[in-house]
Amino acid sequence: MMVAVTPTTAPRPATRVVVVGGGPGGYEAALVARRRGADVTVVEAQGVGGSAVLTDVMPSKTLIATAEWLTISDRAPELGIRVAGLPGSGQDARHVIDLAAVNRRVKALAAAQSADIRTRLETDGVRVVAGHGRLDGPDRVVVTAAGEDGRPGEETVLEADAVLLATGARPRTLPEAEPDGERILTWTQLYDLDRLPERLVVVGSGVTGAEFAGAFSALGADVVLVSSRDRVLPGEDADAAELLERVFLQRGMTVMSRSRATGAVRTADGVRVTLEDGRTVDGSHVLMAVGAVPRTEGLGLETAGVATTPSGHIEVDRVSRTTAKGVYAAGDCTGIYPLASVAATQGRVAMSHALGDAVQPLSLRAVAANVFTNPEIATVGRSESRLKELGIRYEVQMLPLARNPRAKMLGVRDGFFKIYAREGSGTVLGAVVVGPRASEAVYPLTLAVTHRLQVEQLADASTVYPSMSGTAAEVARLLWHGISD
């Protein structure tokens, strides 16, 4: 009698994944890899959530949300609301800003979000290691723990079948304006202030500069925005940027166009910013918002064969692969698009590809972005300048929010909806929304761009009356009538 014997074999070991950096690109990648059965370790030096949660997106948008209440209150008298002064203060209640309390809340919310992400990772079985990670070849990560007094501590070697680098970026500084954390500041240092700056000079009129300039102006600071270009937000839709600059000026902000700053120094009671043409601007504080540089130094990239661009960003393809086998990268360290949502997508795509799944390569065609000023500026799809560069024939329609019934009820005058559609077919190519909560209102237009809907389909969809989004449908109807005539 023969007995069948089942051979005993050891189970196939799980794929070992090491993620260096715990921001959106890193933690999203870790969750994807863990769900696919990988053995996952996240190495993070700053704290889970990275800069996006601890020093950038989460705190800045919390501060901006606080300031937004004050810009809303500006419309109170028009709506028949009178704000009583504080007893015995002789001041209007809306002008009393306790910045120390505001910043305590900002930091607390950031810390809570970081803790929530860490809990989610650990609940899913992801190991989180505190320390600085660097490559020692494409399949080894050396983790250096933080020792006492900031000195390097013990080193641990992690073997990896796949590595994801998601180390983010840090504020760019000028040699002649080194931040001191007291008067000369980067955006990561604003949350240590306990008093509102009397006169804040903001150097840089890109997204970061415009957001903080608008927020501190709303909080009650005298703000001077120094722009090296001919307008605020030079990379955004021209109509939106012009509207925002007009709003800034109406609210009392000073905007200095075509004024490149070359340095900043402390004075007896504040700071002095020097411009390229020799002029100077005095203030109590200066915020240097002159861009960001990737955190790619000290990562052992050359050792592992990972190529970088002249700007120091890690080179990646559309599935986030670097030039080293088994090494991927995601987020601001790649320079693809400085958005947390894009970083998260890159991380998810990278891990799916690394673990053998079929993936859709990264496409930026339908990425939605938002400038958190007041009014907000939301965009999706191709811009008008890009459509012209590509030679795409298109139709465009724009309607102001001032004629929208819901906007009238709320006292909103500044803003518009703009939609671009392909000439002939009416396919939605892009859109711009300017107004309160534009980041929320742009979502249906994001769906339209993503799924290549036609303006006729947008025009036919039901909208609530009255609603801000009703203007989107109205713009779509105007476009469709123009295309179909």
C-alpha positions as CSV (number, residue, x, y, z in Angstrom):
1,M,0.0,0.0,0.0
2,M,1.4,3.3,-1.0
3,V,0.8,6.4,1.0
4,A,0.9,9.8,-0.6
5,V,3.1,12.2,1.3
6,T,2.7,15.9,1.0
7,P,6.1,17.6,1.0
8,T,6.6,20.2,3.7
9,T,8.0,23.4,2.4
10,A,8.6,26.7,4.2
11,P,6.1,29.4,3.3
12,R,7.4,32.0,0.9
13,P,8.8,34.9,2.8
14,A,6.9,38.2,2.5
15,T,8.4,40.9,0.3
16,R,10.4,43.2,2.5
17,V,9.5,46.9,1.9
18,V,11.3,49.8,3.5
19,V,9.8,53.3,3.2
20,V,12.1,56.2,4.0
21,G,9.9,59.1,4.9
22,G,6.5,59.0,6.6
23,G,4.6,61.8,4.7
24,P,1.6,61.3,2.4
25,G,3.7,59.5,-0.2
26,G,5.3,57.3,2.4
27,Y,2.4,56.3,4.6
28,E,0.1,55.7,1.7
29,A,2.6,53.5,0.0
30,A,3.1,51.6,3.3
31,L,-0.6,50.9,3.7
32,V,-0.8,49.6,0.1
33,A,2.2,47.4,0.5
34,R,0.9,46.0,3.8
35,R,-2.5,45.2,2.3
36,R,-0.7,43.2,-0.3
37,G,1.0,41.1,2.3
38,A,4.4,42.8,2.4
39,D,6.6,43.1,5.5
40,V,6.7,46.9,5.8
41,T,8.9,49.3,7.8
42,V,8.6,53.1,7.7
43,V,11.6,55.1,8.7
44,E,10.8,58.7,9.7
45,A,13.1,61.2,11.4
46,Q,10.6,64.1,12.0
47,G,7.4,62.3,12.9
48,V,4.7,60.3,11.1
49,G,3.0,62.5,8.6
50,G,6.2,64.3,7.7
51,S,6.4,67.9,6.8
52,A,2.9,67.9,5.2
53,V,1.3,67.1,8.6
54,L,3.7,68.7,11.1
55,T,5.1,71.9,9.5
56,D,3.4,72.5,6.1
57,V,-0.1,71.6,4.9
58,M,-1.9,70.8,8.1
59,P,-0.7,73.7,10.2
60,S,-0.8,76.3,7.4
61,K,-4.3,75.4,6.4
62,T,-5.4,75.5,10.1
63,L,-3.9,79.0,10.5
64,I,-5.6,80.0,7.2
65,A,-8.9,78.6,8.4
66,T,-8.7,80.7,11.5
67,A,-8.0,83.8,9.4
68,E,-10.9,83.0,7.2
69,W,-13.4,83.6,10.0
70,L,-12.2,87.2,10.1
71,T,-12.6,87.8,6.4
72,I,-16.1,86.4,6.7
73,S,-16.9,88.8,9.6
74,D,-15.9,91.7,7.4
75,R,-19.3,91.1,5.6
76,A,-21.3,91.1,8.9
77,P,-22.4,94.8,8.8
78,E,-23.7,94.3,5.2
79,L,-25.8,91.4,6.4
80,G,-27.2,93.5,9.3
81,I,-25.0,92.0,12.0
82,R,-23.2,94.3,14.4
83,V,-20.3,93.0,16.4
84,A,-20.2,94.4,19.9
85,G,-16.9,95.6,21.4
86,L,-15.3,93.8,24.3
87,P,-16.4,95.3,27.6
88,G,-14.0,98.0,28.7
89,S,-11.5,97.3,25.8
90,G,-12.6,100.0,23.4
91,Q,-11.9,97.4,20.7
92,D,-14.0,95.5,18.2
93,A,-14.0,91.9,19.2
94,R,-12.8,90.6,15.8
95,H,-9.5,92.5,16.1
96,V,-8.4,90.7,19.2
97,I,-6.1,88.0,18.1
98,D,-4.3,85.7,20.6
99,L,-1.7,84.3,18.2
100,A,-0.1,82.2,20.9
101,A,-3.5,80.4,21.4
102,V,-4.0,80.1,17.7
103,N,-0.6,78.5,17.3
104,R,-1.1,76.2,20.2
105,R,-4.2,74.9,18.4
106,V,-2.3,74.6,15.1
107,K,0.4,72.5,16.7
108,A,-2.1,70.4,18.7
109,L,-4.1,69.5,15.6
110,A,-0.9,68.7,13.7
111,A,0.3,66.4,16.5
112,A,-3.2,64.7,16.7
113,Q,-3.2,64.1,12.9
114,S,0.3,62.6,13.1
115,A,-0.8,60.3,16.0
116,D,-3.8,59.2,14.1
117,I,-1.7,58.2,11.0
118,R,0.8,56.4,13.2
119,T,-2.1,54.4,14.9
120,R,-3.5,53.5,11.5
121,L,-0.1,52.3,10.3
122,E,0.6,50.2,13.4
123,T,-2.9,48.8,13.5
124,D,-2.4,47.6,9.9
125,G,0.9,45.9,10.9
126,V,3.4,48.5,9.6
127,R,6.5,49.0,11.8
128,V,7.4,52.6,12.4
129,V,11.1,53.3,13.2
130,A,12.3,56.7,14.3
131,G,15.5,57.8,12.7
132,H,17.3,58.9,9.5
133,G,17.4,56.4,6.7
134,R,20.0,56.2,3.9
135,L,20.7,53.7,1.2
136,D,23.7,51.3,1.3
137,G,23.1,49.9,-2.1
138,P,19.6,49.4,-3.7
139,D,18.6,46.7,-1.2
140,R,19.8,47.9,2.1
141,V,18.7,50.8,4.3
142,V,20.9,52.0,7.2
143,V,18.8,53.7,9.9
144,T,20.6,56.1,12.3
145,A,18.6,56.8,15.4
146,A,18.7,60.2,17.0
147,G,21.1,60.2,19.9
148,E,21.4,62.6,22.8
149,D,21.9,66.3,22.1
150,G,21.0,65.7,18.4
151,R,24.1,63.6,17.8
152,P,23.8,60.4,15.7
153,G,22.8,57.3,17.7
154,E,22.9,53.6,17.0
155,E,22.7,52.3,13.5
156,T,20.4,49.5,12.2
157,V,20.6,47.8,8.8
158,L,17.3,46.9,7.1
159,E,17.4,44.5,4.2
160,A,14.8,45.3,1.5
161,D,13.3,43.8,-1.7
162,A,11.9,47.2,-2.5
163,V,12.6,50.7,-1.2
164,L,10.5,53.8,-1.5
165,L,12.1,57.2,-0.9
166,A,9.6,59.9,0.2
167,T,11.7,62.4,2.1
168,G,9.9,65.5,0.9
169,A,11.4,69.0,0.7
170,R,12.3,71.9,3.0
171,P,12.1,75.7,2.7
172,R,14.6,77.3,0.4
173,T,16.7,80.0,2.0
174,L,18.9,82.8,0.7
175,P,22.5,83.1,2.0
176,E,21.9,86.8,2.7
177,A,18.7,86.1,4.7
178,E,19.4,83.1,7.0
179,P,16.4,82.3,9.1
180,D,16.8,82.9,12.9
181,G,13.4,81.7,14.0
182,E,12.6,85.0,15.6
183,R,12.5,87.8,13.0
184,I,13.7,86.2,9.8
185,L,11.4,83.2,9.3
186,T,10.6,80.3,7.0
187,W,7.0,79.0,6.9
188,T,7.9,76.2,9.3
189,Q,8.8,78.7,12.0
190,L,5.7,80.9,12.0
191,Y,4.0,78.6,14.5
192,D,6.4,79.6,17.2
193,L,5.3,83.2,17.2
194,D,3.3,84.2,20.3
195,R,2.4,87.7,19.0
196,L,1.0,88.9,15.8
197,P,3.7,90.7,13.7
198,E,3.1,94.4,13.5
199,R,4.5,94.6,10.0
200,L,5.2,91.3,8.1
201,V,7.2,91.5,4.9
202,V,6.5,88.4,2.8
203,V,9.2,87.7,0.2
204,G,7.8,85.5,-2.6
205,S,4.4,85.8,-4.3
206,G,3.9,82.1,-5.2
207,V,1.3,79.9,-3.5
208,T,3.0,79.8,-0.1
209,G,3.7,83.5,0.0
210,A,0.2,84.5,-1.2
211,E,-1.5,82.1,1.3
212,F,0.4,83.4,4.4
213,A,0.2,87.1,3.2
214,G,-3.5,86.8,3.0
215,A,-3.8,85.0,6.3
216,F,-1.7,87.4,8.3
217,S,-3.4,90.4,6.7
218,A,-6.8,89.0,7.7
219,L,-5.5,88.4,11.3
220,G,-4.7,92.1,11.5
221,A,-1.0,92.4,10.6
222,D,0.2,95.1,8.2
223,V,1.5,93.0,5.3
224,V,3.9,93.9,2.5
225,L,4.1,91.3,-0.2
226,V,7.3,91.4,-2.3
227,S,7.0,89.8,-5.7
228,S,9.8,89.5,-8.2
229,R,7.2,89.0,-11.0
230,D,4.7,91.4,-12.5
231,R,1.8,90.0,-10.4
232,V,0.8,87.8,-7.5
233,L,0.7,84.0,-8.2
234,P,2.6,84.1,-11.6
235,G,2.0,80.4,-12.1
236,E,-1.8,80.5,-11.8
237,D,-4.6,81.5,-14.0
238,A,-4.2,85.2,-15.0
239,D,-7.8,86.1,-14.3
240,A,-7.7,84.5,-10.9
241,A,-4.4,86.0,-10.0
242,E,-5.5,89.5,-11.0
243,L,-8.7,89.2,-8.9
244,L,-6.8,88.0,-5.9
245,E,-4.3,90.9,-6.1
246,R,-7.1,93.3,-6.4
247,V,-8.7,91.8,-3.2
248,F,-5.4,92.0,-1.4
249,L,-5.0,95.7,-2.2
250,Q,-8.6,96.4,-1.2
251,R,-7.9,94.9,2.2
252,G,-5.0,97.2,2.8
253,M,-2.0,94.9,1.8
254,T,1.0,96.5,0.1
255,V,2.0,94.6,-3.0
256,M,5.4,95.4,-4.5
257,S,5.6,93.9,-8.0
258,R,8.8,93.4,-10.0
259,S,10.8,93.8,-6.8
260,R,13.4,91.0,-6.2
261,A,14.7,90.7,-2.7
262,T,18.4,89.9,-2.2
263,G,18.7,89.7,1.5
264,A,17.3,90.5,5.0
265,V,19.0,91.5,8.2
266,R,18.0,92.1,11.8
267,T,17.6,95.7,13.0
268,A,17.3,97.1,16.5
269,D,13.6,96.4,16.6
270,G,12.8,94.4,13.5
271,V,14.1,93.5,10.0
272,R,15.3,95.3,6.9
273,V,14.8,93.6,3.5
274,T,17.1,94.7,0.7
275,L,15.8,94.7,-2.9
276,E,17.9,94.2,-6.1
277,D,17.5,97.8,-7.1
278,G,18.9,99.1,-3.8
279,R,15.6,99.9,-2.1
280,T,14.9,98.6,1.4
281,V,11.7,97.5,3.1
282,D,11.4,97.6,6.9
283,G,9.2,95.4,9.0
284,S,8.9,93.7,12.4
285,H,9.3,90.3,10.8
286,V,10.0,88.8,7.4
287,L,8.8,85.5,5.9
288,M,11.0,84.0,3.3
289,A,8.7,82.1,0.9
290,V,11.1,81.6,-2.0
291,G,10.4,78.0,-2.8
292,A,11.6,74.6,-1.6
293,V,14.5,72.3,-2.1
294,P,14.3,68.5,-2.0
295,R,15.5,66.6,1.0
296,T,17.8,64.3,-0.9
297,E,21.2,65.0,0.7
298,G,22.6,62.2,2.9
299,L,20.4,59.5,1.4
300,G,23.2,57.5,-0.2
301,L,21.7,58.0,-3.7
302,E,25.0,57.7,-5.5
303,T,25.9,54.6,-3.6
304,A,22.7,52.9,-4.8
305,G,22.8,54.3,-8.3
306,V,19.9,56.6,-8.0
307,A,20.1,59.5,-10.4
308,T,19.1,63.1,-9.6
309,T,18.2,66.2,-11.7
310,P,20.4,69.3,-11.6
311,S,18.0,70.7,-9.0
312,G,18.7,67.7,-6.7
313,H,15.3,66.0,-7.2
314,I,15.2,62.2,-7.7
315,E,14.5,61.1,-11.3
316,V,11.5,58.9,-11.6
317,D,9.3,57.5,-14.3
318,R,5.5,57.5,-14.4
319,V,5.3,54.4,-12.1
320,S,7.8,56.1,-9.6
321,R,10.8,54.0,-10.5
322,T,14.3,55.5,-10.0
323,T,17.3,54.5,-12.0
324,A,18.2,51.9,-9.4
325,K,16.4,48.5,-9.5
326,G,13.9,48.1,-6.7
327,V,14.2,51.7,-5.6
328,Y,11.2,54.0,-6.0
329,A,10.5,57.6,-5.0
330,A,7.4,59.7,-4.4
331,G,6.5,63.2,-3.4
332,D,8.3,66.5,-3.2
333,C,11.7,64.9,-3.4
334,T,10.9,64.0,-7.0
335,G,9.8,67.4,-8.1
336,I,6.9,66.1,-10.1
337,Y,4.1,68.2,-8.6
338,P,4.3,69.7,-5.0
339,L,0.9,68.4,-3.8
340,A,0.2,65.9,-1.0
341,S,-2.4,64.3,-3.2
342,V,0.1,63.7,-6.0
343,A,2.7,62.4,-3.5
344,A,0.1,59.9,-2.2
345,T,-0.8,58.7,-5.7
346,Q,2.9,58.3,-6.5
347,G,3.4,56.2,-3.4
348,R,0.4,54.0,-4.1
349,V,1.4,53.5,-7.8
350,A,5.0,52.7,-6.7
351,M,4.0,49.9,-4.3
352,S,1.5,48.4,-6.6
353,H,4.1,48.2,-9.3
354,A,6.9,46.9,-6.9
355,L,4.6,44.1,-5.8
356,G,3.6,43.0,-9.3
357,D,0.2,44.5,-9.7
358,A,-1.0,46.1,-12.9
359,V,-0.9,49.8,-12.5
360,Q,-2.1,52.9,-14.3
361,P,0.9,55.2,-14.7
362,L,0.7,58.6,-13.1
363,S,-1.2,61.2,-15.1
364,L,-1.3,64.9,-14.1
365,R,-4.0,65.7,-16.7
366,A,-6.8,65.7,-14.1
367,V,-5.0,66.8,-11.0
368,A,-7.0,69.3,-8.9
369,A,-5.0,72.0,-7.0
370,N,-6.1,74.8,-4.7
371,V,-4.6,78.0,-3.4
372,F,-5.9,78.5,0.1
373,T,-6.3,82.3,0.0
374,N,-9.5,84.1,0.5
375,P,-11.1,83.8,-2.0
376,E,-9.7,80.4,-2.8
377,I,-8.4,79.5,-6.3
378,A,-9.1,76.0,-7.4
379,T,-7.9,74.6,-10.8
380,V,-8.2,71.3,-12.6
381,G,-7.0,70.1,-16.0
382,R,-5.0,72.1,-18.5
383,S,-4.6,75.8,-18.0
384,E,-5.3,78.3,-20.8
385,S,-1.6,79.0,-21.3
386,R,-0.9,75.2,-21.6
387,L,-3.7,74.8,-24.1
388,K,-2.2,77.5,-26.3
389,E,1.2,76.0,-26.0
390,L,-0.2,72.6,-27.2
391,G,-2.1,74.2,-30.0
392,I,-5.4,72.8,-28.8
393,R,-8.5,74.6,-30.2
394,Y,-10.8,75.4,-27.3
395,E,-13.8,77.4,-26.2
396,V,-13.9,79.2,-22.9
397,Q,-16.7,80.8,-20.8
398,M,-16.5,82.6,-17.5
399,L,-19.2,83.9,-15.2
400,P,-18.7,86.0,-12.0
401,L,-20.0,84.8,-8.7
402,A,-21.5,88.3,-8.0
403,R,-24.5,87.3,-10.1
404,N,-25.0,84.0,-8.3
405,P,-28.1,84.2,-5.9
406,R,-26.4,82.2,-3.1
407,A,-23.3,84.5,-3.3
408,K,-25.6,87.5,-3.0
409,M,-27.2,86.0,0.1
410,L,-23.7,85.6,1.7
411,G,-22.4,88.9,0.6
412,V,-19.8,87.3,-1.7
413,R,-18.7,89.5,-4.6
414,D,-15.3,88.2,-5.6
415,G,-15.0,85.0,-7.6
416,F,-15.9,83.3,-10.8
417,F,-16.3,79.9,-12.6
418,K,-14.4,79.4,-15.8
419,I,-14.5,76.3,-18.0
420,Y,-12.4,75.3,-21.1
421,A,-13.9,72.9,-23.6
422,R,-12.5,71.4,-26.8
423,E,-13.8,73.1,-29.9
424,G,-16.3,70.9,-31.7
425,S,-16.7,68.0,-29.3
426,G,-17.3,70.1,-26.1
427,T,-15.1,67.8,-24.0
428,V,-14.2,69.5,-20.7
429,L,-10.4,70.2,-20.8
430,G,-10.0,72.3,-17.6
431,A,-11.6,74.7,-15.2
432,V,-10.9,77.4,-12.7
433,V,-13.0,78.2,-9.7
434,V,-12.4,81.3,-7.6
435,G,-14.5,81.9,-4.5
436,P,-15.3,80.6,-1.0
437,R,-14.6,76.9,-0.6
438,A,-13.5,76.7,-4.2
439,S,-11.6,73.5,-3.1
440,E,-15.0,71.9,-2.6
441,A,-16.7,73.4,-5.6
442,V,-14.1,72.1,-8.1
443,Y,-14.8,68.4,-7.5
444,P,-17.6,68.0,-10.1
445,L,-15.4,69.7,-12.6
446,T,-12.6,67.3,-11.6
447,L,-14.9,64.4,-12.4
448,A,-15.7,66.0,-15.8
449,V,-12.0,66.4,-16.7
450,T,-11.1,62.9,-15.4
451,H,-13.9,61.1,-17.3
452,R,-13.7,63.4,-20.4
453,L,-17.3,64.5,-20.0
454,Q,-18.8,67.0,-22.4
455,V,-20.2,70.4,-21.4
456,E,-23.6,69.2,-22.5
457,Q,-23.5,66.6,-19.8
458,L,-22.5,69.1,-17.2
459,A,-25.3,71.5,-18.4
460,D,-27.9,68.7,-18.1
461,A,-27.0,67.7,-14.5
462,S,-29.3,69.0,-11.8
463,T,-28.0,71.6,-9.3
464,V,-29.4,72.8,-6.1
465,Y,-31.0,76.2,-6.1
466,P,-29.6,78.4,-4.8
467,S,-26.0,77.1,-4.8
468,M,-22.6,78.3,-5.9
469,S,-22.3,75.3,-8.1
470,G,-25.3,76.5,-10.1
471,T,-22.9,78.9,-11.8
472,A,-20.8,75.9,-13.0
473,A,-23.9,74.5,-14.8
474,E,-24.7,77.9,-16.2
475,V,-21.2,78.3,-17.6
476,A,-21.5,74.8,-19.1
477,R,-24.8,75.8,-20.8
478,L,-23.3,78.9,-22.3
479,L,-20.4,76.8,-23.6
480,W,-22.6,74.2,-25.1
481,H,-24.9,76.7,-26.8
482,G,-21.8,78.4,-28.3
483,I,-20.4,75.1,-29.5
484,S,-23.6,73.6,-30.9
485,D,-24.8,76.8,-32.7
